[in-house]
Amino acid sequence: MTALSCGRLDPEVAPYQGAALASRTCRGRLVATWPRDTRFGRRCFELLSRTYVEARCSSKYAISDEELQWLVARVKDLQQLVETICKECLGS
């Protein structure tokens, strides 16, 4: 039994199982949006991960213009990729 058919969930598979399979299919493409193969890339990813709490609660949180610009570019790439994947899944 196949959980996905042309990007759509098979109704015979429990919804959470189908969603898990769909997310695994897209995961590699999404992870590639956030390259962490360099020290700079890893630092920026960590900054983004900590931003929500630290930027509000700590006066020591800091991000450089270069880091911010890199993150904005990644978010735009991610937004475009998610849109593409959604359109593929919906068959548009």
C-alpha positions as CSV (number, residue, x, y, z in Angstrom):
1,M,0.0,0.0,0.0
2,T,1.4,3.4,-0.9
3,A,0.8,6.3,1.4
4,L,1.4,9.0,-1.3
5,S,0.1,9.0,-4.8
6,C,1.3,12.0,-6.8
7,G,1.9,13.9,-3.6
8,R,-1.6,13.1,-2.2
9,L,-2.3,11.1,0.9
10,D,-3.8,7.6,0.4
11,P,-7.2,7.6,2.3
12,E,-6.5,4.0,3.5
13,V,-3.5,5.2,5.6
14,A,-4.1,6.8,8.9
15,P,-3.8,10.6,8.5
16,Y,-0.8,11.0,10.8
17,Q,1.1,8.2,9.0
18,G,0.5,9.8,5.6
19,A,1.6,13.2,6.9
20,A,4.7,11.7,8.4
21,L,5.6,10.1,5.0
22,A,4.9,13.3,3.2
23,S,7.1,15.3,5.5
24,R,10.0,12.8,5.0
25,T,9.6,13.2,1.3
26,C,10.1,17.0,1.6
27,R,12.5,17.1,4.4
28,G,15.7,16.8,2.4
29,R,14.6,19.7,0.2
30,L,13.8,21.9,3.2
31,V,17.0,21.1,5.1
32,A,19.0,22.1,2.1
33,T,17.6,25.6,2.5
34,W,19.5,26.0,5.7
35,P,23.1,25.1,4.9
36,R,25.1,24.3,8.1
37,D,28.3,23.1,6.5
38,T,30.1,26.3,7.5
39,R,30.7,27.8,10.9
40,F,28.9,31.0,9.8
41,G,25.9,28.9,8.6
42,R,25.7,27.0,11.9
43,R,26.0,30.2,13.9
44,C,23.2,31.9,11.9
45,F,20.9,28.8,12.3
46,E,21.6,28.8,16.1
47,L,20.9,32.6,16.2
48,L,17.5,32.0,14.5
49,S,16.7,29.2,16.9
50,R,17.4,31.3,19.9
51,T,15.9,34.5,18.6
52,Y,12.4,34.3,19.9
53,V,13.3,34.0,23.5
54,E,16.6,35.7,23.7
55,A,15.8,38.8,21.6
56,R,12.8,39.5,23.9
57,C,14.4,38.6,27.3
58,S,18.1,39.2,27.1
59,S,19.9,42.5,26.5
60,K,22.9,40.4,25.5
61,Y,21.3,39.0,22.3
62,A,23.1,40.4,19.3
63,I,23.0,39.7,15.5
64,S,25.2,41.3,12.9
65,D,23.9,42.9,9.7
66,E,25.6,40.2,7.7
67,E,24.0,37.4,9.8
68,L,20.6,39.0,9.5
69,Q,20.9,39.5,5.8
70,W,21.9,35.8,5.4
71,L,18.9,34.7,7.5
72,V,16.5,36.9,5.5
73,A,17.8,35.3,2.3
74,R,17.3,31.8,3.7
75,V,13.8,32.6,4.9
76,K,12.9,33.9,1.4
77,D,14.3,30.7,-0.1
78,L,12.4,28.6,2.3
79,Q,9.2,30.5,1.6
80,Q,9.6,29.9,-2.1
81,L,10.4,26.2,-1.6
82,V,7.4,25.6,0.6
83,E,5.2,27.3,-1.9
84,T,6.6,25.1,-4.7
85,I,6.2,21.9,-2.6
86,C,2.6,22.8,-1.7
87,K,1.7,23.4,-5.3
88,E,3.3,20.1,-6.3
89,C,1.3,18.3,-3.6
90,L,-1.9,20.0,-4.6
91,G,-1.3,19.3,-8.3
92,S,-1.3,22.9,-9.4
